[in-house]
Amino acid sequence: MRIACWLGALALLGAAAPAIAGPPYLTDDPETTEFGKWEIYNFVTLDGRRSDVDGEGGWDLNYGAADGLQLTATVPLAFAHSKESGWRGGSGDLELAAKYRVVNDKKSGWEAALFPRVILPTSAKNLGGRRARLLLPLWLQKDFGKTSVFGGGGYEINPGSGNRNFWQAGVAVTHDVTEKLQLGGEVTRQSADTDGGKGSTGVDAGMIGKVGGPYSFLLAGGPSFSGGQTSYHAYVALGLNF
């Protein structure tokens, strides 16, 4: 699946997507992979402020196991940089999920899906969590011709010393500019996930461009605001649908 030189470079970062997302957005949608088909994203994601960076690179694998049922696995390598300790890298936290579409009303354009996700503590070098976490979200979507509005959110069970369970939510709007180009934007919100921590609000712009055959290029990014500080988020991926 390394179909281009730059894809090979991405694979060096993650030979295996938040994720918690409908690529390239942090906000997910209720659409499921078509029965018997694959959606695969070779991705890199970054979050940080100034020289402090956390990120992952890897494979986001989605398979249509049945009509309205998508099985997902995200297999990343993680990396981080800080002024004090420099760069470090290693395995990231494995994510396993199943998206089940509970509403698909083609006449009205409404869809809804449950997408529970377990995040396993498989990371090395303190690049992830130390306990298994569980995300329980609901995602909704309404289509208006070439424009789609989707969003929702859920509750994440986040055990461990100093951690807090938290809520996350988002809403996104996308528009098919042409048959090969889709543009969009989103607003996200997450409550504090640690004792004494603060919630954050993010704003992202994104695009999906078809680059020929089953391949597409995905890009999104924007600022995040928490406790009077601004950080950034970025996502880039090569998608393969077959």
N, C-alpha and C positions, 0 to 999 in steps of 0.2 A: 504494500500500500504506500510505499515511499515513492510517489510518482513524480517527484521533482526534487531538485537539489535543496531548496529551502525547506521542503517537508522533511528531508533527512536531517536538516539542522534542528528542526523542532523536535524530532524524535530523539536527538541527543539529550534534550532537556527532559523528555518524558517518553521513554520507549514503551510506555503502556497506553477537568472542566473541572462560585459559585455559585460550577457549578451548581448548586441549587438553582439551575437556570434552564430556560429554553434558549439554546445558543443563538446569538451571542449575548443574550440579555441575562441579567440576574433574575428578573421576573420570568416565571415559567408560563407555559400555556397548556391547555388541556388536550391538544392534538397528540395522537399516538402514532407511532411508526406503523405503516401499513403491514397487514398480516403477511408473514413470510419474508419481509424486507428488512434491510439493515440501514441504519443511519450511524455513521462513524465520523467523529471529529478528532483530528489531531490538533491539540490546542496548547496555547501558553496563556496564562493569566497572571497579572501582577496587581498587587495592592501595596501602597506605601506612602510615605511622606518624606520628602527630601531624599537622603541617602538610605533611609530605612525601608527595606523592601521585603515583602513576602510574596511567594509565587509558586505556581505549579506548572508543569508541562506534561502532557500525557495523552491518553486515549479515552474518549467518552464513547462508549459502545451502547447502541440501542437496537433492540430486535423486536419486531412485531410478532409476539408469541401467539396471539389470537386477535380476532376482530375487537378493537377497543382495548387491547392489553399490550403494553410495552414493558419489556424488561430492560433494565439499564445497569451498566457497571462502569465506574470511572476509576481508572488505574493510573495514578500519577507518580511522578517524581517531584519532590518539593525542594525549594531553595529559598534562602534568605540572606539578607545583607544588613549589617548594622555598622555604624561608625566604630563601635567598640570592638566587635569580634570579627568583622570582615564577612567574607562569603562562607556559606556552608550549604551542603546539599545531601540528599538521600531520599529514601522511599517516602512517599506520602501516605495519607490515609485512604484506604480503599472504601469506595462507596457502592452500595448495592440498593437498587430501588425497583419498584413496580408501579407503573402508571395505569390506572383503570378508569376509563372514560365512562361516567355514569349518565351523562346527558349528551345527546348528539342530534339536535333538532335542526335538520337541514332547512326546513321551511322558515323558521324564525331566525336562524343563524346563531343560535345559542349552543355552547358546549360547556361541559364541566367535567373535571376529573380529580380523583384522589391520587396522590403521588407520594406514598410513604417511602422514606429513605433511611437506611442505617449507615452510619459512618463508623468504620472500624479503626481501632488504634494500631495501625500497621506501620506508622511512620518511624523514621530513625532520626537521631540527633536533635530531638525535641522540636521537630518540624510539624507536629500535629498534636492531636489530643492523646491523653493517656487512658481514657475510658471510651467505651462505645457510646455514640450519640444517636438519637432518633429524631427525625424531622417528620412532622405530620401536617401536610399542607392540603389545601383545596384551591384549585385553579379554575377560573372562569374565562370565557371568551365570547365576544359578540362580533360578527362580521357585518360590514357595511360595504358590499361590493369589493373594491380593491383595498379597502382599509379595514384593519382588525384592531380591536381593543381587547386586551387580555390582562388578567391580574388575579390577585388573591393573596394568599400567604398561609402561614401556619405557625405552629408552636414547636420549638426544638427542646428536647430533653437533653440537658448538658451537664451530666454529673461530674464530680471531681472537686477537690479542695479549691476554694476561691471562685468556682464557677457558678453561674446562675442559669436556670432555664430562661428562654427568651422567645419573644415573638418577632417575626419578620413578615413584611408585606411589600407589595409592589404593584404598579400599574404601568402598562406599556401600550404604545400606539405604533402600528406599522402601516406602511402604504406601499403597494406595488407600483413603483414609478414606471417600470417597463416589465416585460416578461423576464428580463435577466437582472433587474436591480430592485431591491427592496430597501427602503430607509425607515428608520424608526427612532423612538426615544422612550425613556422610562424614568420613573421616580420610585425610589425604594426607601424603606424605613426598617430599622432593626432596633429593638430595645437592648439595654445593657446585657452583656453575656458574662460579666464577672462582677464580683462584689466590689462596690465602689466605682464601677465603670459607668460609662455614659452611652446612651443610644446614638445612632448615626442616621443621617439622611443622605442619600446619593442621587445623582442625576447623571444619566448616561445617554449618549447618542450612538446609534449603531447602523450597520448596513450588512446586507447579504447580497453578494453578486455571483451569478452563475458564470463559470469560466470555461464551460464546455463539457459535454457529456454528463456524467453523474457527479461532477465536481463543482464545488462552490467555495467562495472565500468569504469569511465572516470576520467582522471587526466591530468592537464597541469600546467605549471608554468615557470617563468623565470624573468629576470631583465628588468627594464625599465629605460631609461636615459633621463634626462631633466635638462637643465641648469647646467650641470656639477655635478649633483647629481644622485645617483643610488637608485632606489626603487625596489620592488618586487611585483609580481603578482602570485596568485595560485588559482586553481579551482579544486574541487573534487566533484563528483556526482555519484549517482546510477541511471541508466537509466532503464526504463520499456517501452517496445514496445508491443502493442497488438491491 
